[in-house]
C-alpha cells in the first residue's frame, strides 16, 4: 500500500480546512475513498452517490497529470505521489 499526499484547492479547501494530508491506498479511487472516510465532509464533493466513482466536475491530478489521461480512477499510486483536487473553475 502506497502513502500519498493529498491537497485540495479553492472552494473545497474551505470545507476541508487542511493544507495537505497523507493517505494510503493502491489505486487513485482507493486513496480518495480513504480520504472521504477520514474526512466525511468531502464525500458529497468528490464521490458520486454510489461511492465508487469520482464526480466528473472536478479535476483530479496525480503528480500534475490529469488521471483522465492515465488509467482514470484505477490509476495505480506509489509512495510519495501527490494528488491534487481542483473544483471546476470558470471565468471570463
C-alpha positions in Angstrom: 0.0 0.0 0.0 1.4 3.4 -1.0 1.3 6.6 1.0 0.5 9.7 -0.9 0.0 13.4 -0.2 -3.4 14.9 -1.0 -4.1 18.6 -1.4 -7.4 20.2 -2.3 -7.9 23.7 -3.7 -10.3 26.6 -3.9 -13.9 26.1 -2.7 -13.4 22.5 -1.4 -10.4 23.6 0.6 -12.7 25.9 2.6 -14.7 22.8 3.7 -11.7 20.6 4.1 -9.7 23.1 6.2 -6.3 21.3 5.9 -3.3 22.2 3.8 -2.3 18.6 2.9 -2.8 15.1 4.3 -1.2 11.7 4.0 -3.4 8.9 2.7 -2.7 5.3 1.9 -4.0 3.2 -1.0 -3.2 1.1 -4.0 -5.2 3.0 -6.6 -6.4 6.5 -7.1 -10.0 5.7 -6.2 -8.9 3.8 -3.2 -7.0 6.8 -1.9 -10.0 9.1 -2.5 -12.3 6.6 -0.7 -9.9 6.6 2.3 -9.7 10.4 2.2 -13.5 10.7 2.4 -13.7 8.1 5.1 -11.4 10.1 7.2 -12.9 13.5 6.2 -16.6 12.8 5.5 -17.3 16.5 4.7 -15.6 15.7 1.3 -17.7 12.7 0.3 -20.5 14.6 -1.3 -18.0 16.8 -3.1 -15.7 14.1 -4.6 -17.7 10.9 -5.0 -20.9 10.1 -6.8 -23.8 8.8 -4.8 -22.7 5.1 -5.3 -19.4 6.0 -3.6 -17.5 4.0 -6.2 -16.8 6.7 -8.8 -15.3 10.2 -8.8 -17.6 13.1 -9.6 -16.8 14.3 -13.1 -17.0 18.0 -12.2 -13.6 18.1 -10.6 -10.0 17.9 -11.9 -8.0 15.2 -10.3 -4.2 15.2 -10.8 -1.6 12.7 -9.9 1.8 14.2 -9.9 0.5 17.0 -12.0 -1.1 14.7 -14.6 -4.9 14.5 -15.1 -6.0 11.0 -14.2 -8.4 11.2 -17.1 -5.4 10.7 -19.4 -3.9 7.9 -17.3 -6.0 4.9 -16.1 -8.7 7.2 -14.7 -9.9 6.0 -11.2 -7.9 2.8 -11.5 -4.6 4.6 -11.9 -2.1 2.9 -9.6 -0.3 5.1 -7.0 3.1 4.7 -5.3 4.8 6.1 -2.3 5.5 9.8 -2.5 2.9 10.5 -5.2 0.9 13.8 -4.9 -2.8 14.0 -5.5 -4.3 17.4 -6.2 -8.0 18.1 -6.5 -9.5 21.2 -8.1 -13.1 22.2 -8.4 -14.5 23.5 -11.7 -13.2 27.0 -12.4 -15.0 29.4 -14.6 -14.3 33.0 -15.6 -14.2 35.3 -18.4 
